[in-house]
């Protein structure tokens, strides 16, 4: 279910060059009862214009302007086709929130587990250095880093149920 206005905006974003991903199926219904039949028909007419073709393993692609819609039941294949890389730091039991800004990225990382994590933490960014800081106690500095598969990894120590911020840096 998707509001008609939202689907129109997604089409416009794709027309302007964005890649829009749909997992399992395209929206086929609209919310609310006001002019329901008319809005459902408008959504159907919009979706029927898409011409999907195979685009790799288990992924369908519809070119729209300078962008595209991708559709698949396989989430991993869908993300790979969209060139979206998962944050593997969650495999270590860490939670995160990543924010972009004009000069790069900030990561807000928390360890919600009951054990300390002291390890290399991979970040999906190309900055070559990282500056972790803990806003709870005011600790900050530069982390040891290495580049693996084009992305930076930094060594950080995360105590149980603690949070820290990490700012990848462009410096070498």
N, C-alpha and C positions, 0 to 999 in steps of 0.2 A: 504494500500500500504506500502510495506517495502522493502528496499534494501536486496537482497539475502544474502549479507555478514552480515547484521545485524541479520537476522533470524538465520544464521549459528552460530553467536556469542551467541544468546539467547539459542539455543539448547546446545551449549557448557557450558554456565553458568548453565543451568538446570542439565546437566550431572554431573557437579561438585558440585551440591547440592542446587542451587538457586531455588526459587519459582518465576515463571514468570506469570504475570496475563494479561489476554486479556479481555477487556470489549466488549461485544456484538458479536464479531466474530474474527476468526483468520484472519490474512492478507491473501489476495488471489490474490494480484497483485504486480508487481515490477515497480519501476519508470524507465523512460528512454526508448529509442527505440533500443539501441544497443543490438543485439541478444535477442530481446524481447521474442520471442516464446520459445527459449531455456531456458532463465532464468525463465519464467513463469512455464515451465514444471518442472524445478528443484525445484522451490518453492512448487508446487503442490505435487511432489514426497516426499518432506521433510514433509509437513503437513499431507499427507496421511499415514505416518508411525505412527502418534500419535493415541493412542487408548484411547479415553475418556470414563470414567465411571462416574456415579453419585457420588458426594462427598458432600452431604449435600443438603440443600434447594437451588434449582435452580443453583447449581454449578456443572460443569463437571471438571474432573481431568484426566490428562495424566501423568503417572509416566515416567520420563526420567532420567535414571541413578540414582543418589542420590537425584535428585530434581524433579520438576514437573511443568507442565503448568496448569493453572486454567483458566476456561472460564465460563462466565455468562453474562446474560443480566441485572442481579440485582447487581448493584455496591456495595451496602451495604453487601450483602451476599458474594460477591467476596472478598471484603476486610477482612471480618471476617474469611473466609476460609484461606486467606493468612496470618492471624494473624497480620494485619495492623490496628492500632488504629488511628482514626481520631483525630486531634487536636481540641478539643472543645472550645478552647479560641476564635475561630472565631465566635462562637455563641454570644459572648459578643460584637462583632463589632471590634475586634482587628485583625490585619494582622500580619503575622510572617514569618520569615525565620529561619529555624533550621539547625544548622551545627553540625556535629559530629567531635570530635577530640579524640585522644588516651585516654584521661582521662574522657570523658563525652560528654556534649553538650553545645552549646551556642544557645540562642534564640535572634533574633533581632525582637523586637515587636514594632508595630506602631499602633497608634489610629488615623485613618483617618476620624473618625466621627466628629460631631460638639459638642459632649458632653463629659465631663470628665468621665472616668471609674475608680472607686475605688472599687475593689472587689477581691475576691479570683480568681486567674487565674490558671486554670489547665494546667499542662505541662505533656506531654507523656514521662516521664522519671522516673527512679527509684531513682535518687539522692534524699537525704532527706532534703537538704537545698538549698537555692537560694540566689544569690548575684546580685540584680539588680543594674545597673548603667546607667546613662544618659550621653552619650558622648557629647551632645549639651551643657550641663552646668557643667559637671564634678561631679554630685551627684553619690554617691555609698554607699553601706552598705549591711547588711544582711536583708532579708525580713522575716516577720512572715511566717511560713510554717505549713502545716499540710499534712498528707498522707491520701488520699481517694482512695479506690480501688487499692492500691498499687502504686499510682502515686502521686507525690508531687503537691501541690497547694500552690501558694504564694500570699501574698497581695501586690499589687502594685497599684500605682496611675498613670493613663495615662491621661494627659491633651489632649484636642482636638488637632488634627494635630501635635502630638508629637511622638517622637520615644524613645525607651529605649532598652538596652540590658539586658539580664538576663542569668546568668551562674548558672545552677543547680550544687550543690556541694555534694561531697560524705560524708562530715562531718555530724555528727548527731547533 
